[in-house]
């Protein structure tokens, strides 16, 4: 029997964090699986950065609990297993690259000097170069060298590529994927570029209005939804046909005479076909297909109210 603590990298139970302006996160329950790459998605102000700060112990919960591999984030064991790369990449500009890596070595007992140097060297960055003189892409590479040099079991990336041009973004993402594949690191990564996440992430956690709106295995979530397109019906305000069965309407958009909607179907049972959209709509006037992850995430980000659809099974990742 699998140990749920060992197989879960990051777990929250009724997690909440309040600031003077209000709740950034409230009543959040999730369990992110170890050994996977999780996309942390949400609009600005959804609580993504707050969640990262709670996971690293930089902030403490107002309510509930959060744990890293079963331990409190402020404990030495949890901190040793976690690396965090913030969007602003806080490096000392007066340090040379060599001094920056030496700083990482002095702060971390289980430091991979050879691995950190390999990441820097692959970017043709001189060890004698001052950090303040580096380009944004080079600073990102040095930051990633610090993160991977720590040999983390959990790597938290908060919009790490936001300030990079498309070509450098691709290079940096390739670096992350190569290192993760070699080390088996668990990654939680936030980004507003959904197409970028679709290519690398196999698990999803979507926050909206400070709560968990959607979570689970990325492919399973896509399979459990149907993207519906057809001629709008006049009998319903949303243009959808009657008799949707157990399907839940996540989002519906009418453009002229055409309606496009994302529906969440009933949970699949053993023996059902991989593409069961025909079970929902047999009428050939309606086109049904499994949505891409980008289509799925966009629909949940656009839809209101925040609790209009189920967030998924919080224990599925355990």
C-alpha positions in Angstrom: 0.0 0.0 0.0 1.3 3.4 -1.0 2.2 5.8 1.8 0.1 9.0 1.1 2.6 11.2 2.9 5.5 9.8 0.9 3.7 10.1 -2.4 2.4 13.7 -1.7 4.9 16.6 -2.1 2.7 19.5 -1.0 -0.5 19.2 0.9 -3.0 21.8 2.2 -5.9 21.3 4.6 -8.4 24.2 4.9 -5.4 26.5 4.3 -6.0 30.2 4.6 -3.9 33.3 4.7 -5.3 36.7 5.5 -3.8 40.1 5.1 -5.1 43.5 6.1 -6.8 43.9 2.8 -8.6 40.6 3.1 -8.1 36.9 2.4 -5.5 35.9 -0.2 -6.3 32.2 0.3 -9.2 30.6 2.1 -10.3 27.0 2.8 -7.9 25.5 0.3 -7.6 21.7 0.2 -5.2 20.0 -2.2 -2.6 17.3 -2.4 0.1 17.6 -5.1 1.8 14.4 -6.1 5.5 13.8 -5.7 7.6 13.2 -8.9 5.2 15.2 -11.1 5.2 18.7 -12.6 2.2 20.7 -11.5 1.0 23.8 -13.2 -0.2 26.4 -10.7 -2.7 28.6 -12.6 -4.8 31.6 -11.7 -5.5 35.2 -12.5 -3.5 38.0 -10.8 -4.4 38.2 -7.2 -5.6 34.6 -7.0 -3.1 33.7 -4.3 -0.4 31.9 -6.2 2.6 33.8 -4.8 1.0 33.7 -1.3 0.9 29.9 -1.7 4.5 29.7 -2.7 5.5 31.8 0.4 3.5 29.6 2.6 5.1 26.5 1.1 8.6 27.8 1.9 7.8 29.1 5.4 8.2 32.7 4.4 4.6 33.2 5.5 2.6 31.4 8.1 -1.0 30.3 7.6 -3.8 32.3 9.3 -6.0 29.1 9.2 -5.4 25.5 8.4 -2.2 23.6 7.6 0.3 23.2 4.8 3.0 20.5 4.7 6.0 19.6 2.5 6.5 15.8 2.3 4.5 15.6 5.5 6.6 18.2 7.4 5.9 21.8 8.4 7.6 24.1 5.8 9.5 26.0 8.6 11.4 22.8 9.8 14.9 22.3 8.7 14.1 19.0 7.0 11.4 20.7 4.8 13.6 23.7 4.0 16.5 21.4 3.0 14.2 19.6 0.5 12.7 22.7 -1.1 14.1 25.3 -3.5 12.2 28.4 -4.5 12.8 30.7 -7.5 10.8 33.9 -7.3 9.9 36.0 -10.3 12.3 38.8 -9.4 15.2 36.3 -9.0 16.9 38.0 -6.0 20.6 37.8 -6.8 23.3 40.0 -5.4 24.3 42.3 -8.4 27.8 43.0 -7.0 28.7 39.3 -6.7 30.4 37.5 -9.5 28.9 34.3 -10.8 31.6 32.3 -9.1 30.9 34.1 -5.8 27.2 33.5 -6.2 27.7 29.8 -6.5 30.1 29.8 -3.6 27.4 31.5 -1.6 25.0 28.7 -2.5 27.6 26.1 -1.4 28.1 27.8 1.9 24.4 27.8 2.7 23.5 24.3 1.7 25.1 21.1 3.1 24.1 18.8 0.2 25.4 21.1 -2.5 26.0 20.0 -6.1 28.8 22.3 -7.2 29.5 20.3 -10.4 25.9 20.4 -11.4 25.6 24.2 -10.7 28.7 24.9 -12.7 27.5 22.8 -15.6 24.3 24.8 -15.9 26.2 28.1 -15.9 28.9 26.8 -18.3 26.2 25.6 -20.8 25.1 29.3 -21.1 28.6 30.6 -21.9 28.6 32.7 -18.8 32.0 33.7 -17.4 32.5 32.8 -13.7 34.2 36.2 -13.3 31.2 38.1 -14.7 29.3 40.4 -12.3 25.7 39.4 -11.8 24.6 43.0 -12.3 26.1 43.0 -15.8 24.2 39.8 -17.0 21.2 39.8 -19.3 17.8 38.6 -17.9 18.3 35.2 -19.6 21.7 34.8 -18.0 20.3 35.8 -14.6 17.6 33.2 -15.0 20.3 30.6 -15.8 22.3 31.5 -12.7 19.2 31.4 -10.5 18.3 28.0 -11.8 21.9 26.9 -11.1 21.4 27.9 -7.5 18.1 26.2 -7.3 19.3 22.9 -8.8 22.6 23.1 -7.0 20.6 22.7 -3.7 19.5 19.2 -5.0 15.9 19.9 -4.0 13.1 17.3 -3.9 10.6 20.1 -4.4 11.2 23.0 -6.8 8.8 26.0 -6.7 8.9 28.3 -9.7 6.9 31.5 -9.5 6.7 33.0 -13.0 10.5 32.3 -13.6 10.4 33.1 -17.3 8.1 36.1 -17.3 10.8 38.7 -18.3 12.4 36.6 -21.1 11.9 36.8 -24.8 10.3 33.7 -26.5 13.6 32.1 -27.7 15.2 32.4 -24.2 12.0 31.1 -22.6 12.3 28.0 -24.7 15.9 27.5 -23.8 15.3 28.1 -20.1 12.3 25.7 -20.1 14.4 23.1 -21.8 17.0 23.5 -19.1 14.4 23.0 -16.4 13.0 19.9 -18.1 16.4 18.3 -18.6 17.4 18.8 -15.0 14.1 17.6 -13.7 14.2 14.5 -15.8 17.7 13.7 -14.6 17.0 14.3 -10.9 13.3 13.3 -10.6 12.5 16.6 -8.9 8.9 17.5 -8.1 8.1 20.9 -9.6 5.3 23.4 -9.0 5.4 26.1 -11.6 3.2 29.1 -12.2 2.9 30.9 -15.5 0.4 33.0 -17.4 1.5 31.3 -20.7 -0.9 28.4 -20.7 0.5 26.9 -23.9 3.9 26.7 -22.2 2.4 24.8 -19.3 0.5 22.4 -21.5 3.7 21.1 -23.0 5.5 20.3 -19.8 3.0 19.8 -16.9 1.1 16.7 -16.1 -0.8 17.9 -13.0 -3.0 21.0 -12.5 -3.9 23.3 -9.6 -6.1 26.2 -10.5 -6.7 29.0 -8.0 -9.5 31.6 -8.3 -10.7 34.1 -5.8 -8.4 32.7 -3.2 -9.8 29.1 -3.5 -9.1 25.9 -5.3 -11.2 25.8 -8.4 -9.7 22.8 -10.2 -7.1 20.2 -9.6 -6.0 16.8 -10.7 -4.1 14.9 -13.4 -4.0 17.1 -16.5 -5.0 14.4 -19.0 -7.7 13.0 -16.8 -9.2 16.4 -16.4 -9.3 16.9 -20.1 -10.9 13.5 -20.6 -13.6 14.4 -18.1 -14.7 17.4 -20.1 -16.3 17.9 -23.4 -16.0 20.9 -25.7 -19.3 21.4 -27.5 -20.0 23.5 -30.6 -23.2 23.9 -32.5 -26.1 26.1 -33.6 -27.5 27.9 -30.6 -30.9 26.7 -29.3 -33.5 29.4 -28.7 -35.2 27.4 -25.9 -32.3 28.2 -23.4 -30.7 31.5 -22.6 -27.2 29.9 -22.9 -28.0 28.4 -26.3 -27.4 24.8 -25.2 -29.6 21.9 -25.9 -31.9 20.4 -23.2 -31.2 17.1 -21.7 -27.5 17.5 -20.7 -27.8 14.6 -18.3 -25.3 14.8 -15.5 -23.0 17.2 -17.4 -22.1 20.5 -15.6 -21.8 23.7 -17.7 -18.4 25.3 -16.9 -18.7 28.0 -19.5 -21.0 28.8 -22.4 -20.5 31.5 -25.1 -22.9 32.5 -27.8 -21.5 34.2 -30.9 -24.2 35.0 -33.5 -26.0 31.7 -34.1 -23.2 29.5 -32.7 -22.7 28.4 -29.2 -19.4 27.0 -27.7 -19.4 25.4 -24.3 -17.2 23.5 -22.0 -19.0 20.8 -20.0 -17.8 18.6 -17.2 -19.2 15.1 -17.6 -20.0 12.5 -14.9 -16.9 10.7 -13.6 -15.9 7.9 -15.9 -16.5 4.3 -14.8 -14.6 1.2 -15.7 -15.6 0.0 -19.2 -16.5 3.4 -20.6 -14.8 4.3 -23.9 -11.9 6.7 -23.9 -13.9 9.3 -25.9 -17.4 9.1 -24.3 -18.6 12.5 -25.8 -21.1 10.5 -27.9 -22.8 9.4 -24.6 -23.6 13.0 -23.9 -24.7 14.2 -27.3 -25.7 11.7 -30.0 -27.2 14.5 -32.2 -24.9 15.1 -35.2 -25.9 18.8 -35.2 -23.5 19.2 -32.3 -19.7 18.8 -32.5 -18.1 17.3 -29.4 -14.4 16.9 -28.7 -12.0 16.5 -25.8 -10.6 20.0 -24.9 -6.9 20.8 -24.9 -5.5 21.7 -21.5 -5.2 25.3 -22.6 -8.9 25.4 -23.6 -9.8 23.8 -20.3 -7.9 26.2 -18.2 -9.1 29.3 -20.1 -12.7 28.2 -19.6 -12.3 27.9 -15.9 -10.4 31.2 -15.6 -13.2 33.0 -17.5 -16.2 31.3 -15.9 -18.1 32.8 -12.9 -19.0 32.3 -10.2 -15.9 30.8 -8.6 -17.8 27.8 -7.1 -19.8 27.0 -10.2 -18.0 23.7 -10.8 -16.5 21.0 -8.5 -12.8 21.4 -7.8 -12.0 17.7 -8.0 -11.0 15.0 -5.6 -8.5 16.5 -3.2 -7.2 13.0 -2.3 -6.7 11.8 -5.8 -3.0 12.8 -5.8 -2.3 10.9 -2.5 
